[in-house]
Amino acid sequence: MKQGQEFTPDWFSKPGDSLRALMLRQNLSALEVASHLVGGMITLRGLLDGSSAVDREHATALAGAVGGTMSFWLKRQEQYESALERAVDRATAVEADDWLLLPVPGEKPRGRLTSEKRRDEVRRRLRFFNVGTMDAWQARYGKICTSTLFRTSAAFDSADGAVLMWLRDGELSSDLVSTKPWNAGNLQDRLDTIRKLSKLKRPEAFLPKLKELCGEAGVAVVAKKAPSGCRASGASRFVAPDKAMILLSFRGRSDDTFWFTVFHEIGHLILHGAKTFVDSEMGNNDVDESEREANEFASDLIVPPARKEEFRELPAEKYDVTRFSVSIGVSPGLTVGQMQHRAMIKPDQLNYLKRRWQWDELAEVMD
């Protein structure tokens, strides 16, 4: 670097990064920190993801909640905004078209993109993905496109951009979920209790309990409706060295699909560790070894191996299916789903035994 030349890095760190680090260091839950903020969890989410600026009121509250001074937090916001604008300058000049290919949450701009609108749209993407250059994005997120094991049906393909937006949105929501450190053994120990939750009818009854049980094993469970173009039912990945995430979309809105997805993603975490998986069209046999293993893991959770022979001889009658389901401790819908997958019955047979939910009731439990 020449003498007198100012160093202007092309990376930036939002105040939420410091906030997250302090919360982890002090073992503070999102609820504890949110209790200090006007607006509670909504405000905390905005501060963590950078969509809300730290003002004097926020700075005072954060100083009391996690430490630092009011001036520290205001300075962090000032530094972030300066670094972000430098990154926007560069990105708009040399790689705006690449950035604009990436979808982000919120409404799409209408009409022709003026130079100022292009700049605003680039800024939205830098802030959402928390990176300053396309190279940084490729290093942090682009590799997911190649390392993620996508499972899609023969009829549909998931758009990488929509999937990445869904994953990133889930990642941001997982910041608000406090968990114990990841422990595969603890998760394994809770499997029987987790599978019994399938007998509960309403999402507001079973989802909080599922989140609590998984959180005790270091897994943040996030329910997030998939955006247009993303046909994923679920995903699993590590969002920190000692914290995993299971992301659920409620795609299909039926109990058999939902719970198979839950068990499938748990299987990935226990069997395959820190890889990232995005799964759609659960039960497809035309998949690789890791997917077959997760499918088998989920299937064995629904119908225990010791009961498989009895299951294969199960008559396709309401009474028999219900009786068998009660005896193994799952809802009848899960048994029906397994029977359909194994071609024991037609795809439309016994579907009335499945529980189905509407988006308006699911909206109450989505993150």
KAKA-V658715 format. One record per run of one state. SS is the DSSP state (H for helix, E for strand, L for the rest). FROM is the first residue (numbers start at 0). LEN is the number of residues. If there is no record, write none. Layout:
{{SS | FROM | LEN} {SS | FROM | LEN}}
//
This chain:
{{L | 0 | 14} {H | 14 | 11} {L | 25 | 4} {H | 29 | 5} {L | 34 | 5} {H | 39 | 10} {L | 49 | 6} {H | 55 | 11} {L | 66 | 3} {H | 69 | 25} {L | 94 | 1} {H | 95 | 5} {L | 100 | 14} {H | 114 | 15} {L | 129 | 4} {H | 133 | 14} {L | 147 | 1} {E | 148 | 3} {L | 151 | 8} {H | 159 | 15} {L | 174 | 9} {H | 183 | 6} {L | 189 | 1} {H | 190 | 9} {L | 199 | 3} {H | 202 | 13} {L | 215 | 3} {E | 218 | 5} {L | 223 | 10} {E | 233 | 7} {L | 240 | 2} {E | 242 | 6} {L | 248 | 5} {E | 253 | 1} {H | 254 | 18} {L | 272 | 4} {E | 276 | 3} {L | 279 | 9} {H | 288 | 14} {L | 302 | 2} {H | 304 | 8} {L | 312 | 5} {H | 317 | 11} {L | 328 | 3} {H | 331 | 10} {L | 341 | 9} {H | 350 | 3} {L | 353 | 2} {E | 355 | 1} {L | 356 | 2} {H | 358 | 4} {L | 362 | 5}}
//
